């Protein structure tokens, strides 16, 4: 929790720039932790450079580009402060630091998904392929400085970190976790990523054809109208940003050979399209569990959120 007590931290409203407050709390947790007696898992979800586009008050930034740059620079400061705290606590030598984004840059704001197609909210590579890096003394020296191009999902950090911590993935929920332990691939004990399949989107609406995106090995299938099909390169504001593709017939791309998704080869690979369509249908129950679909617990969730001052919290 941001304050060390029960969230939400309403008393901090108006007291600091949000990422500065998050960073201060992270540094305080690190500084007060006894690493000799217990390990530590720290998840720091910085707001920058997400909307609202607001630079730190002391940055002097006024133009949209300057504001964005100041927000990105503030991320650097936050990461640097956390690393400094780990070094002061003499914990960096046994730390695995994971830095990752969650989606591509959005339309209408600074940022770039070049050379990939699409943007945030889309199933194109520009929306779903993001940068990530690992650091820290826990990372073997033989792994440092290398680049991996195998498929890894953000969901895989769950199983990977659980494995390193000596625990197991919790599969007690209504749908089994598809998180995969990728540590052996990351450190070079395995030549290939353990992930062969990734579901980018799986949408089923009553009375409408299925929509979504499924990746299997080198192949990527796109079903239904795919927005932002006209977006390429550094400019994320384009007259054809609303151009859709794949609405009439599925699209198929070879991501290994064509990561910019410029060549739809569905007509040349009908067997691959049919296999992926079958697989898309097979996993429907996993992504739309029949015994919980349509069930709502509105009264309990609203009551719980009401007690939390209108903030979203877990409920039963």
C-alpha positions in Angstrom: 0.0 0.0 0.0 1.1 3.5 -0.7 0.8 4.7 2.9 1.6 1.5 4.7 -1.9 1.3 5.9 -5.2 0.3 4.2 -5.8 1.9 0.8 -7.0 4.2 -0.7 -4.4 6.8 0.2 -6.9 9.7 0.0 -4.9 11.9 2.4 -2.1 12.1 -0.1 -4.3 13.8 -2.7 -2.6 17.1 -3.8 0.5 16.5 -1.8 2.9 15.3 -4.5 3.4 14.3 -8.1 2.0 10.7 -8.2 5.1 8.9 -9.5 7.2 10.8 -7.0 4.9 9.5 -4.2 5.1 6.0 -5.6 8.9 6.2 -5.8 9.3 7.5 -2.3 7.2 4.7 -0.9 9.2 2.1 -2.9 12.4 3.5 -1.5 11.1 3.5 2.0 10.0 -0.1 1.8 13.4 -1.1 0.5 15.3 0.9 3.1 13.3 -0.6 6.0 13.4 -4.2 4.8 15.7 -6.8 6.4 16.9 -8.7 3.3 19.0 -11.1 5.5 15.8 -12.5 7.0 13.3 -12.5 4.2 13.1 -12.0 0.4 11.1 -9.1 -1.1 8.8 -8.8 -4.0 8.1 -5.2 -5.0 5.8 -4.3 -7.8 6.0 -0.6 -8.8 3.4 0.4 -11.4 4.4 3.9 -12.4 1.8 6.2 -14.0 4.2 7.8 -16.5 4.0 8.3 -19.4 0.2 7.5 -19.3 -2.6 10.0 -19.5 -3.2 12.5 -18.1 -0.3 14.1 -19.8 1.1 16.1 -16.9 4.8 16.8 -16.4 6.4 17.2 -13.0 5.7 20.8 -11.7 9.4 21.7 -11.7 10.0 20.5 -15.3 9.1 23.7 -17.0 7.5 21.7 -19.8 4.7 23.3 -21.8 4.4 21.8 -25.3 3.0 18.3 -25.7 6.4 16.9 -26.8 8.2 18.5 -23.9 5.6 17.3 -21.4 5.9 13.7 -22.7 9.7 13.9 -22.6 9.6 15.2 -19.0 7.3 12.3 -18.0 9.7 9.8 -19.6 12.6 11.4 -17.8 10.7 11.1 -14.6 10.5 7.4 -15.1 14.3 7.4 -15.4 14.6 9.2 -12.1 12.2 6.8 -10.4 14.1 3.7 -11.6 17.4 5.3 -10.7 16.1 6.1 -7.2 14.9 2.5 -6.7 18.2 1.1 -7.9 20.1 3.5 -5.6 18.0 2.3 -2.7 18.7 -1.4 -3.5 22.5 -0.6 -3.7 22.4 1.2 -0.3 20.6 -1.7 1.2 23.3 -4.0 -0.3 20.5 -6.0 -2.0 21.2 -5.3 -5.6 23.7 -8.2 -6.0 20.8 -10.6 -5.3 18.0 -8.7 -7.1 16.3 -9.4 -10.3 15.0 -6.2 -11.8 12.3 -6.5 -14.4 11.3 -3.4 -16.5 8.4 -3.8 -18.9 5.7 -1.8 -20.7 2.1 -3.1 -21.0 1.1 -1.9 -24.5 2.1 0.2 -27.4 1.9 4.0 -27.7 -1.5 5.5 -28.2 -2.9 7.6 -31.0 -2.8 11.3 -30.6 0.1 11.6 -28.2 3.8 11.5 -28.5 5.5 8.1 -28.6 6.4 5.6 -31.3 5.6 2.1 -32.2 7.8 2.2 -35.3 8.3 0.1 -37.4 5.3 -1.8 -36.3 1.7 -1.4 -37.4 -1.1 -0.2 -35.1 -1.2 1.3 -31.6 -2.6 0.9 -28.2 -6.1 -0.8 -28.2 -5.2 -2.7 -31.4 -4.2 -6.3 -32.0 -1.5 -5.2 -34.4 2.1 -5.6 -33.3 2.3 -1.9 -32.6 -0.3 -2.4 -29.9 0.9 -5.7 -28.3 4.7 -5.9 -28.8 6.4 -4.0 -26.0 10.0 -3.5 -24.8 11.3 -5.2 -21.7 14.7 -5.7 -20.0 16.2 -7.4 -17.0 19.0 -6.3 -14.7 20.3 -6.9 -11.2 23.0 -9.1 -9.7 20.7 -12.2 -9.7 21.0 -12.2 -13.5 23.8 -14.5 -14.6 26.8 -12.8 -16.2 26.4 -15.1 -19.3 23.0 -13.6 -19.9 23.9 -9.9 -19.7 24.0 -7.9 -23.0 22.0 -10.4 -24.9 18.7 -9.9 -26.8 15.9 -12.5 -27.0 13.4 -12.5 -29.8 11.3 -15.5 -28.7 7.7 -15.0 -27.7 7.1 -14.1 -24.1 3.8 -13.0 -22.6 3.5 -10.5 -19.8 1.5 -13.2 -18.1 4.7 -15.4 -18.0 6.3 -13.2 -15.3 3.9 -14.8 -12.9 5.1 -18.4 -13.4 8.7 -17.3 -13.9 8.9 -15.3 -10.7 6.9 -18.0 -8.8 9.4 -20.6 -10.0 12.4 -18.5 -8.8 10.7 -18.0 -5.4 10.2 -21.8 -5.0 6.4 -21.7 -5.2 3.7 -22.7 -7.7 1.2 -21.0 -9.9 -2.3 -20.9 -8.3 -4.7 -22.7 -10.6 -7.7 -22.7 -8.3 -9.6 -20.1 -10.3 -12.4 -20.8 -12.8 -9.8 -20.8 -15.7 -6.4 -22.3 -15.5 -3.5 -19.9 -15.7 -1.6 -20.0 -19.0 1.5 -18.4 -17.4 4.7 -20.2 -18.4 8.0 -20.3 -16.5 10.5 -18.7 -19.0 13.6 -18.6 -16.8 15.5 -21.3 -18.6 15.0 -19.5 -21.9 16.0 -16.2 -20.3 19.3 -17.5 -19.0 20.1 -19.6 -22.0 19.5 -23.0 -20.7 16.8 -23.4 -23.3 17.4 -22.3 -26.9 13.8 -21.6 -27.6 11.0 -19.8 -25.7 8.6 -22.2 -24.0 5.6 -20.3 -25.3 4.2 -21.3 -28.7 0.8 -19.7 -28.4 -0.5 -16.3 -27.4 -4.1 -15.1 -27.3 -4.1 -11.3 -27.9 -7.9 -11.0 -27.9 -10.9 -13.4 -27.9 -14.2 -11.6 -28.2 -17.6 -13.4 -28.4 -20.7 -11.3 -28.7 -24.3 -12.7 -29.1 -25.4 -12.8 -32.7 -22.0 -11.6 -34.0 -19.0 -13.3 -35.6 -16.1 -14.0 -33.3 -13.4 -11.3 -33.2 -9.8 -11.4 -31.9 -6.2 -12.3 -32.6 -4.3 -15.6 -32.0 -0.6 -16.1 -32.4 0.8 -19.6 -32.8 4.5 -20.0 -33.4 5.3 -17.7 -36.4 1.7 -17.3 -37.5 -0.8 -14.7 -36.4 -4.5 -14.8 -37.2 -6.7 -11.8 -37.0 -10.5 -12.2 -36.9 -13.1 -9.5 -37.4 -12.6 -5.8 -38.1 -9.1 -4.7 -36.9 -8.9 -1.0 -36.2 -5.9 1.3 -36.7 -4.8 -0.8 -39.8 -3.5 2.4 -41.5 -1.0 3.4 -38.8 2.7 2.8 -39.5 5.9 4.4 -38.4 6.5 7.3 -36.1 3.4 9.3 -36.8 0.5 8.1 -34.6 -1.9 10.7 -35.9 -3.1 9.8 -39.4 -6.1 10.5 -41.6 -6.6 6.7 -42.1 -6.2 5.8 -38.4 -9.8 4.4 -38.5 -9.1 2.1 -41.4 -10.1 -1.5 -40.6 -8.9 -4.7 -42.1 -9.8 -8.4 -41.7 -13.5 -7.7 -41.3 -14.7 -9.7 -44.3 -12.2 -12.6 -44.1 -9.5 -13.5 -41.6 -6.0 -12.1 -42.0 -2.9 -14.2 -41.6 0.7 -12.9 -41.1 4.1 -14.6 -40.8 5.4 -12.5 -37.9 8.9 -14.0 -38.2 9.3 -12.9 -41.8 6.9 -9.9 -41.7 6.8 -8.3 -38.2 5.3 -5.1 -39.7 2.2 -7.1 -40.9 2.3 -5.7 -44.4 1.6 -8.9 -46.3 -1.7 -10.7 -45.6 -1.0 -14.3 -46.7 -4.3 -15.9 -45.7 -5.1 -16.8 -49.3 -1.8 -18.5 -49.7 -2.0 -20.5 -46.5 -5.6 -21.7 -46.2 -4.6 -24.8 -44.2 -2.9 -22.6 -41.6 -5.9 -20.3 -41.4 -8.2 -23.3 -40.8 -6.0 -24.8 -38.1 -5.9 -21.5 -36.3 -9.7 -21.0 -36.6 -10.2 -24.4 -35.1 -7.8 -23.5 -32.3 -9.6 -20.2 -31.7 -12.8 -22.1 -31.3 -11.3 -24.7 -29.0 -10.1 -22.1 -26.4 -13.5 -20.4 -26.3 -14.5 -22.2 -23.0 -11.2 -21.2 -21.4 -11.7 -17.5 -22.2 -15.5 -17.5 -21.7 -16.1 -19.9 -18.9 -19.7 -21.0 -19.2 -20.5 -21.4 -15.5 -19.5 -17.9 -14.6 -20.3 -16.0 -17.8 -23.1 -13.6 -17.2 -23.0 -13.9 -13.4 -22.7 -10.6 -11.6 -22.3 -9.7 -8.0 -23.3 -6.1 -8.3 -24.6 -5.6 -4.7 -21.5 -7.0 -3.0 -19.0 -5.2 -5.2 -20.8 -1.9 -4.9 -21.0 -2.2 -1.2 -17.3 -3.0 -0.9 -16.3 -0.1 -3.2 -18.6 2.2 -1.2 -16.8 1.3 2.0 -13.5 2.1 0.3 -14.7 5.6 -0.6 -15.6 4.6 -4.2 -12.2 3.0 -5.0 -12.1 -0.3 -6.8 -11.0 -3.1 -4.4 -11.4 -6.9 -4.3 -14.7 -8.2 -3.1 -16.4 -11.6 -2.4 
